[in-house]
Amino acid sequence: MNKKIWLSSPHMGGKEKEFVNEAFETNWIAPLGPNVNGFESDITTYLNQEVYVSALSSGTAAIHLGLIMLGVGYGDEVICQSMTFSASANPIMYCGATPVFVDSERDTWNMSPKLLEEAINDRIAKNKKPKAIVAVHLYGMPYLVDEINEVALKYDIPVLEDSAEALGSTYNGVKCGTFGDISILSFNGNKIITTSGGGALISHDKKHKEKAIFLSTQARDVAPHYQHSEVGYNYRMSNVVAGIGRGQMLVLDERVNSRRNNYERYINELSDIDNISFLDELPNAFSNRWLSCILTDSFETRELIRTTLEKLDIETRPLWKPMHLQPIFSKYPSYVNGVSEDLFNRGLCLPSGSNLSQEDLTRVIDAIKNCFG
């Protein structure tokens, strides 16, 4: 019986238990404590920018709080990249706002700056100027930061940078997670590092961190009793899981290297197959290659590879189904060019975990080659 090869499983570094044990030994079993502070400091140091980090329960929570702090409320509109996971769009709905989806360009598979500007102009013509833009670094590939930010600045619309999949990626040598008016990270179990579940909100404004902590701890006013003047949330990260994060930060660069090595192995051994192509980095971009993705020549080829590997206990996944094609979001405005739908129909994510062995990769590669005789 074959060993299961997972798409992207958690990979511990060895030091996580030390931080977690310390939390137990000192009885810091709460959504505050030295591991939370230390984890936020570790992230700040890694990003190498003057930023303020708030450790939260998930990347989704970070997007939700980020939208609130950008002033998004009931009846507003928020532009969102269509080619993404639903967690990029769901918090827009939490705010009572309307998502407006924008399609991708082919160089990075991320939001098209051209379509973004068209969407903004059309919404303004309808007297519905968007309140924010949610742009995503898909699969760790940086979006066209300069072009997106230029459009956002032109129309004075803040950018929420969804860097959930892009910790360790850079654009013009600057770390992803620092380009937005507010940025977010995810430490979900399948991400490049994990706290089992967790996320972070990042801003260049200290007031955003203070507000995020306030809102994420039930928005308790300063008073000797429990008093609340705003709706609060239970979104703060606990000191226990922050300990896992501290251990993971020690091996982050190793995890990026491992995932990039997986990608290089795939491209070296599969690029001579005419039915398969890969997404190259632009000259100013460095991707953490969170997931190694291929683009096939047809839906039929994609399905041939996916189902063949599935029978061999090798997990793969089609690229994200665009939000404008999702049943829950199909009724909302969208500005599309066919790129994301084509990527969804022909694209496939291959096993990409940093704990894959060379034997695992050989099994995956041989199975794909066998699809083509």
Disulfide bonds with the S-S distance in Angstrom:
none
